[in-house]
Protein backbone atom coordinates (compact mmCIF):
# COMPACT_ATOMS: atom_id res chain seq x y z
CA UNK A 1 0.00 0.00 0.00
CA UNK A 2 1.51 3.36 -1.01
CA UNK A 3 1.75 6.41 1.22
CA UNK A 4 -1.12 8.25 -0.54
CA UNK A 5 -3.54 5.39 0.04
CA UNK A 6 -2.48 5.10 3.67
CA UNK A 7 -2.97 8.83 4.12
CA UNK A 8 -6.50 8.60 2.74
CA UNK A 9 -7.43 5.78 5.11
CA UNK A 10 -6.01 7.55 8.17
CA UNK A 11 -7.67 10.84 7.23
CA UNK A 12 -11.04 9.14 6.77
CA UNK A 13 -10.65 7.50 10.18
CA UNK A 14 -9.98 10.75 12.02
CA UNK A 15 -12.61 12.69 10.06
CA UNK A 16 -15.25 10.17 11.14
CA UNK A 17 -14.10 10.42 14.74
CA UNK A 18 -14.11 14.22 14.73
CA UNK A 19 -17.52 14.34 13.07
CA UNK A 20 -19.08 12.44 15.96
CA UNK A 21 -17.60 14.63 18.73
CA UNK A 22 -17.82 18.23 19.92
CA UNK A 23 -16.00 20.67 22.17
CA UNK A 24 -13.41 19.31 24.58
CA UNK A 25 -14.01 15.78 23.35
CA UNK A 26 -12.17 16.73 20.17
CA UNK A 27 -8.95 17.16 22.14
CA UNK A 28 -8.12 13.46 22.08
CA UNK A 29 -8.79 13.26 18.33
CA UNK A 30 -6.48 16.21 17.67
CA UNK A 31 -3.75 14.72 19.86
CA UNK A 32 -4.05 11.29 18.24
CA UNK A 33 -4.05 12.72 14.72
CA UNK A 34 -1.04 14.98 15.29
CA UNK A 35 0.85 12.13 16.96
CA UNK A 36 0.10 9.49 14.33
CA UNK A 37 3.38 8.33 12.73
CA UNK A 38 1.93 8.01 9.23
CA UNK A 39 -0.42 11.00 8.98
CA UNK A 40 0.92 14.19 7.37
CA UNK A 41 -2.24 15.96 6.12
CA UNK A 42 -4.81 17.69 8.32
CA UNK A 43 -6.91 20.00 6.15
CA UNK A 44 -9.78 17.50 5.92
CA UNK A 45 -9.94 17.29 9.71
CA UNK A 46 -9.85 21.09 9.92
CA UNK A 47 -12.86 21.22 7.60
CA UNK A 48 -15.05 19.04 9.83
CA UNK A 49 -17.96 21.26 11.02
CA UNK A 50 -17.51 20.39 14.70
CA UNK A 51 -13.83 21.34 14.45
CA UNK A 52 -14.63 24.62 12.68
CA UNK A 53 -17.07 25.42 15.52
CA UNK A 54 -14.15 25.48 17.98
CA UNK A 55 -13.20 28.93 16.67
CA UNK A 56 -13.69 31.55 19.38
CA UNK A 57 -14.55 29.02 22.10
CA UNK A 58 -12.62 27.99 25.19
CA UNK A 59 -11.47 24.93 23.26
CA UNK A 60 -10.09 26.83 20.26
CA UNK A 61 -6.60 25.76 21.28
CA UNK A 62 -7.28 22.40 19.62
CA UNK A 63 -7.99 24.26 16.41
CA UNK A 64 -4.71 26.16 16.79
CA UNK A 65 -2.81 22.89 17.23
CA UNK A 66 -4.38 21.43 14.10
CA UNK A 67 -3.51 24.56 12.12
CA UNK A 68 0.07 24.37 13.38
CA UNK A 69 0.41 20.83 12.06
CA UNK A 70 -1.40 21.65 8.83
CA UNK A 71 0.61 24.73 7.88
CA UNK A 72 3.27 25.49 10.50
CA UNK A 73 6.84 24.52 11.34
CA UNK A 74 8.92 23.82 14.42
CA UNK A 75 10.02 27.45 14.44
CA UNK A 76 6.37 28.55 14.44
CA UNK A 77 5.74 26.38 17.47
CA UNK A 78 8.71 27.82 19.36
CA UNK A 79 7.54 31.35 18.57
CA UNK A 80 4.03 30.61 19.90
CA UNK A 81 4.77 28.01 22.57
CA UNK A 82 3.43 30.27 25.34
CA UNK A 83 -0.13 30.00 23.98
CA UNK A 84 0.04 26.41 22.74
CA UNK A 85 0.05 23.20 24.77
CA UNK A 86 3.33 21.39 25.27
CA UNK A 87 3.86 18.84 22.52
CA UNK A 88 4.52 15.19 23.19
CA UNK A 89 7.68 13.60 21.79
CA UNK A 90 5.64 12.06 18.97
CA UNK A 91 4.08 15.42 18.12
CA UNK A 92 7.48 17.14 18.20
CA UNK A 93 8.88 14.51 15.85
CA UNK A 94 5.91 14.92 13.50
CA UNK A 95 6.23 18.71 13.42
CA UNK A 96 9.95 18.45 12.61
CA UNK A 97 9.17 16.04 9.76
CA UNK A 98 6.62 18.53 8.45
CA UNK A 99 9.21 21.29 8.76
CA UNK A 100 11.50 19.40 6.38
CA UNK A 101 8.63 19.16 3.89
CA UNK A 102 8.04 22.91 4.12
CA UNK A 103 11.72 23.67 3.51
CA UNK A 104 11.77 21.27 0.55
CA UNK A 105 8.87 23.14 -1.09
CA UNK A 106 11.07 26.13 -1.91
CA UNK A 107 14.57 24.69 -2.14
CA UNK A 108 15.78 21.36 -3.47
CA UNK A 109 19.21 21.73 -1.87
CA UNK A 110 18.93 22.14 1.91
CA UNK A 111 22.08 23.18 3.76
CA UNK A 112 22.88 21.22 6.91
CA UNK A 113 23.32 24.46 8.86
CA UNK A 114 19.83 25.62 7.91
CA UNK A 115 18.29 22.25 8.77
CA UNK A 116 20.04 22.06 12.15
CA UNK A 117 18.81 25.53 13.02
CA UNK A 118 15.22 24.88 11.91
CA UNK A 119 15.04 21.48 13.64
CA UNK A 120 16.98 22.31 16.81
CA UNK A 121 19.58 19.65 16.00
CA UNK A 122 23.05 20.12 17.45
CA UNK A 123 25.28 18.01 15.20
CA UNK A 124 25.51 16.55 11.70
CA UNK A 125 25.27 12.92 12.83
CA UNK A 126 21.98 13.57 14.60
CA UNK A 127 20.66 15.47 11.57
CA UNK A 128 21.58 12.74 9.09
CA UNK A 129 20.05 10.06 11.33
CA UNK A 130 16.84 12.10 11.47
CA UNK A 131 16.71 12.59 7.70
CA UNK A 132 17.34 8.90 7.03
CA UNK A 133 15.31 7.23 9.78
CA UNK A 134 12.44 9.67 10.24
CA UNK A 135 12.04 11.20 6.79
CA UNK A 136 13.35 8.94 4.02
CA UNK A 137 12.32 5.67 5.67
CA UNK A 138 8.90 7.20 6.34
CA UNK A 139 8.54 7.79 2.59
CA UNK A 140 7.88 11.52 2.87
CA UNK A 141 11.14 12.55 1.19
CA UNK A 142 13.76 11.05 -1.07
CA UNK A 143 17.17 12.51 -1.61
CA UNK A 144 20.91 12.34 -1.23
CA UNK A 145 23.02 13.27 1.78
CA UNK A 146 26.12 15.15 0.64
CA UNK A 147 28.57 15.19 3.53
CA UNK A 148 31.24 16.97 1.51
CA UNK A 149 28.98 19.92 0.63
CA UNK A 150 27.07 19.60 3.93
CA UNK A 151 23.66 19.55 2.32
CA UNK A 152 20.63 17.37 1.59
CA UNK A 153 19.69 17.18 -2.10
CA UNK A 154 15.92 16.69 -2.31
CA UNK A 155 14.66 14.47 -5.13
CA UNK A 156 11.08 14.12 -3.88
CA UNK A 157 9.04 15.59 -1.03
CA UNK A 158 5.42 14.95 -0.13
CA UNK A 159 3.18 17.99 -0.32
CA UNK A 160 1.71 19.69 2.72
CA UNK A 161 -1.77 21.11 3.27
CA UNK A 162 -2.54 24.31 1.39
CA UNK A 163 -3.11 27.41 3.48
CA UNK A 164 -6.39 29.30 2.98
CA UNK A 165 -5.98 31.41 -0.16
CA UNK A 166 -2.95 29.46 -1.30
CA UNK A 167 -4.99 27.44 -3.80
CA UNK A 168 -5.94 30.62 -5.68
CA UNK A 169 -2.28 31.59 -5.91
CA UNK A 170 -1.40 28.13 -7.20
CA UNK A 171 -4.14 28.32 -9.83
CA UNK A 172 -2.87 31.71 -10.98
CA UNK A 173 0.70 30.43 -11.08
CA UNK A 174 -0.33 27.37 -13.10
CA UNK A 175 -2.45 29.55 -15.40
CA UNK A 176 0.52 31.85 -16.02
CA UNK A 177 2.73 28.82 -16.62
CA UNK A 178 0.19 27.42 -19.10
CA UNK A 179 0.06 30.74 -20.98
CA UNK A 180 3.85 30.89 -21.09
CA UNK A 181 3.98 27.28 -22.30
CA UNK A 182 1.44 28.01 -25.05
CA UNK A 183 3.45 31.02 -26.22
CA UNK A 184 6.62 28.99 -26.15
CA UNK A 185 4.95 26.22 -28.17
CA UNK A 186 3.83 28.74 -30.81
CA UNK A 187 7.37 30.13 -30.98
CA UNK A 188 8.83 26.64 -31.35
CA UNK A 189 6.34 25.76 -34.09
CA UNK A 190 7.23 28.95 -35.97
CA UNK A 191 10.92 28.12 -35.71
CA UNK A 192 10.27 24.58 -36.93
CA UNK A 193 8.31 25.97 -39.88
CA UNK A 194 11.13 28.42 -40.66
CA UNK A 195 13.67 25.60 -40.40
CA UNK A 196 11.58 23.44 -42.75
CA UNK A 197 11.38 26.29 -45.26
CA UNK A 198 15.11 26.85 -45.03
CA UNK A 199 15.66 23.13 -45.50
CA UNK A 200 13.52 23.13 -48.65
CA UNK A 201 15.37 26.17 -49.99
CA UNK A 202 18.66 24.49 -49.22
CA UNK A 203 17.55 21.32 -51.02
CA UNK A 204 16.45 23.36 -54.04
CA UNK A 205 19.74 25.25 -54.05
CA UNK A 206 21.70 22.00 -53.84
CA UNK A 207 19.66 20.54 -56.71
CA UNK A 208 20.29 23.63 -58.84
CA UNK A 209 24.01 23.39 -58.12
CA UNK A 210 24.06 19.66 -58.89
CA UNK A 211 22.17 20.26 -62.15
CA UNK A 212 24.63 22.94 -63.22
CA UNK A 213 27.56 20.69 -62.32
CA UNK A 214 26.07 17.95 -64.49
CA UNK A 215 25.60 20.38 -67.36
CA UNK A 216 29.22 21.49 -67.07
CA UNK A 217 30.38 17.88 -66.96
CA UNK A 218 28.40 17.04 -70.09
CA UNK A 219 29.73 20.11 -71.87
CA UNK A 220 33.32 19.27 -70.97
CA UNK A 221 32.81 15.67 -72.01
CA UNK A 222 31.58 16.74 -75.46
CA UNK A 223 34.52 19.09 -75.90
CA UNK A 224 36.98 16.39 -74.91
CA UNK A 225 35.42 13.98 -77.38
CA UNK A 226 35.70 16.59 -80.13
CA UNK A 227 39.34 17.32 -79.37
CA UNK A 228 40.36 13.65 -79.20
CA UNK A 229 38.60 12.69 -82.53
CA UNK A 230 41.20 12.52 -85.47
CA UNK A 231 40.78 15.24 -88.11
CA UNK A 232 41.77 15.13 -91.80
CA UNK A 233 44.14 17.90 -92.77
CA UNK A 234 44.68 18.97 -96.41
CA UNK A 235 48.07 17.22 -96.45
CA UNK A 236 46.67 13.94 -95.24
CA UNK A 237 43.87 14.17 -97.80
CA UNK A 238 46.41 14.71 -100.59
CA UNK A 239 48.46 11.69 -99.51
CA UNK A 240 45.38 9.55 -99.37
CA UNK A 241 44.49 10.57 -102.94
CA UNK A 242 47.97 9.72 -104.23
CA UNK A 243 47.82 6.35 -102.62
CA UNK A 244 44.59 5.63 -104.35
CA UNK A 245 46.00 6.67 -107.75
CA UNK A 246 49.02 4.46 -107.35
C-alpha positions in Angstrom: 0.0 0.0 0.0 1.5 3.4 -1.0 1.8 6.4 1.2 -1.1 8.2 -0.5 -3.5 5.4 0.0 -2.5 5.1 3.7 -3.0 8.8 4.1 -6.5 8.6 2.7 -7.4 5.8 5.1 -6.0 7.5 8.2 -7.7 10.8 7.2 -11.0 9.1 6.8 -10.7 7.5 10.2 -10.0 10.8 12.0 -12.6 12.7 10.1 -15.2 10.2 11.1 -14.1 10.4 14.7 -14.1 14.2 14.7 -17.5 14.3 13.1 -19.1 12.4 16.0 -17.6 14.6 18.7 -17.8 18.2 19.9 -16.0 20.7 22.2 -13.4 19.3 24.6 -14.0 15.8 23.4 -12.2 16.7 20.2 -9.0 17.2 22.1 -8.1 13.5 22.1 -8.8 13.3 18.3 -6.5 16.2 17.7 -3.8 14.7 19.9 -4.0 11.3 18.2 -4.1 12.7 14.7 -1.0 15.0 15.3 0.8 12.1 17.0 0.1 9.5 14.3 3.4 8.3 12.7 1.9 8.0 9.2 -0.4 11.0 9.0 0.9 14.2 7.4 -2.2 16.0 6.1 -4.8 17.7 8.3 -6.9 20.0 6.1 -9.8 17.5 5.9 -9.9 17.3 9.7 -9.9 21.1 9.9 -12.9 21.2 7.6 -15.0 19.0 9.8 -18.0 21.3 11.0 -17.5 20.4 14.7 -13.8 21.3 14.5 -14.6 24.6 12.7 -17.1 25.4 15.5 -14.1 25.5 18.0 -13.2 28.9 16.7 -13.7 31.5 19.4 -14.6 29.0 22.1 -12.6 28.0 25.2 -11.5 24.9 23.3 -10.1 26.8 20.3 -6.6 25.8 21.3 -7.3 22.4 19.6 -8.0 24.3 16.4 -4.7 26.2 16.8 -2.8 22.9 17.2 -4.4 21.4 14.1 -3.5 24.6 12.1 0.1 24.4 13.4 0.4 20.8 12.1 -1.4 21.6 8.8 0.6 24.7 7.9 3.3 25.5 10.5 6.8 24.5 11.3 8.9 23.8 14.4 10.0 27.5 14.4 6.4 28.6 14.4 5.7 26.4 17.5 8.7 27.8 19.4 7.5 31.3 18.6 4.0 30.6 19.9 4.8 28.0 22.6 3.4 30.3 25.3 -0.1 30.0 24.0 0.0 26.4 22.7 0.1 23.2 24.8 3.3 21.4 25.3 3.9 18.8 22.5 4.5 15.2 23.2 7.7 13.6 21.8 5.6 12.1 19.0 4.1 15.4 18.1 7.5 17.1 18.2 8.9 14.5 15.8 5.9 14.9 13.5 6.2 18.7 13.4 9.9 18.5 12.6 9.2 16.0 9.8 6.6 18.5 8.4 9.2 21.3 8.8 11.5 19.4 6.4 8.6 19.2 3.9 8.0 22.9 4.1 11.7 23.7 3.5 11.8 21.3 0.6 8.9 23.1 -1.1 11.1 26.1 -1.9 14.6 24.7 -2.1 15.8 21.4 -3.5 19.2 21.7 -1.9 18.9 22.1 1.9 22.1 23.2 3.8 22.9 21.2 6.9 23.3 24.5 8.9 19.8 25.6 7.9 18.3 22.2 8.8 20.0 22.1 12.1 18.8 25.5 13.0 15.2 24.9 11.9 15.0 21.5 13.6 17.0 22.3 16.8 19.6 19.7 16.0 23.1 20.1 17.5 25.3 18.0 15.2 25.5 16.5 11.7 25.3 12.9 12.8 22.0 13.6 14.6 20.7 15.5 11.6 21.6 12.7 9.1 20.1 10.1 11.3 16.8 12.1 11.5 16.7 12.6 7.7 17.3 8.9 7.0 15.3 7.2 9.8 12.4 9.7 10.2 12.0 11.2 6.8 13.4 8.9 4.0 12.3 5.7 5.7 8.9 7.2 6.3 8.5 7.8 2.6 7.9 11.5 2.9 11.1 12.5 1.2 13.8 11.0 -1.1 17.2 12.5 -1.6 20.9 12.3 -1.2 23.0 13.3 1.8 26.1 15.1 0.6 28.6 15.2 3.5 31.2 17.0 1.5 29.0 19.9 0.6 27.1 19.6 3.9 23.7 19.6 2.3 20.6 17.4 1.6 19.7 17.2 -2.1 15.9 16.7 -2.3 14.7 14.5 -5.1 11.1 14.1 -3.9 9.0 15.6 -1.0 5.4 14.9 -0.1 3.2 18.0 -0.3 1.7 19.7 2.7 -1.8 21.1 3.3 -2.5 24.3 1.4 -3.1 27.4 3.5 -6.4 29.3 3.0 -6.0 31.4 -0.2 -2.9 29.5 -1.3 -5.0 27.4 -3.8 -5.9 30.6 -5.7 -2.3 31.6 -5.9 -1.4 28.1 -7.2 -4.1 28.3 -9.8 -2.9 31.7 -11.0 0.7 30.4 -11.1 -0.3 27.4 -13.1 -2.4 29.5 -15.4 0.5 31.8 -16.0 2.7 28.8 -16.6 0.2 27.4 -19.1 0.1 30.7 -21.0 3.8 30.9 -21.1 4.0 27.3 -22.3 1.4 28.0 -25.1 3.4 31.0 -26.2 6.6 29.0 -26.2 5.0 26.2 -28.2 3.8 28.7 -30.8 7.4 30.1 -31.0 8.8 26.6 -31.3 6.3 25.8 -34.1 7.2 29.0 -36.0 10.9 28.1 -35.7 10.3 24.6 -36.9 8.3 26.0 -39.9 11.1 28.4 -40.7 13.7 25.6 -40.4 11.6 23.4 -42.8 11.4 26.3 -45.3 15.1 26.8 -45.0 15.7 23.1 -45.5 13.5 23.1 -48.6 15.4 26.2 -50.0 18.7 24.5 -49.2 17.5 21.3 -51.0 16.5 23.4 -54.0 19.7 25.2 -54.0 21.7 22.0 -53.8 19.7 20.5 -56.7 20.3 23.6 -58.8 24.0 23.4 -58.1 24.1 19.7 -58.9 22.2 20.3 -62.2 24.6 22.9 -63.2 27.6 20.7 -62.3 26.1 17.9 -64.5 25.6 20.4 -67.4 29.2 21.5 -67.1 30.4 17.9 -67.0 28.4 17.0 -70.1 29.7 20.1 -71.9 33.3 19.3 -71.0 32.8 15.7 -72.0 31.6 16.7 -75.5 34.5 19.1 -75.9 37.0 16.4 -74.9 35.4 14.0 -77.4 35.7 16.6 -80.1 39.3 17.3 -79.4 40.4 13.7 -79.2 38.6 12.7 -82.5 41.2 12.5 -85.5 40.8 15.2 -88.1 41.8 15.1 -91.8 44.1 17.9 -92.8 44.7 19.0 -96.4 48.1 17.2 -96.4 46.7 13.9 -95.2 43.9 14.2 -97.8 46.4 14.7 -100.6 48.5 11.7 -99.5 45.4 9.6 -99.4 44.5 10.6 -102.9 48.0 9.7 -104.2 47.8 6.4 -102.6 44.6 5.6 -104.4 46.0 6.7 -107.8 49.0 4.5 -107.3 
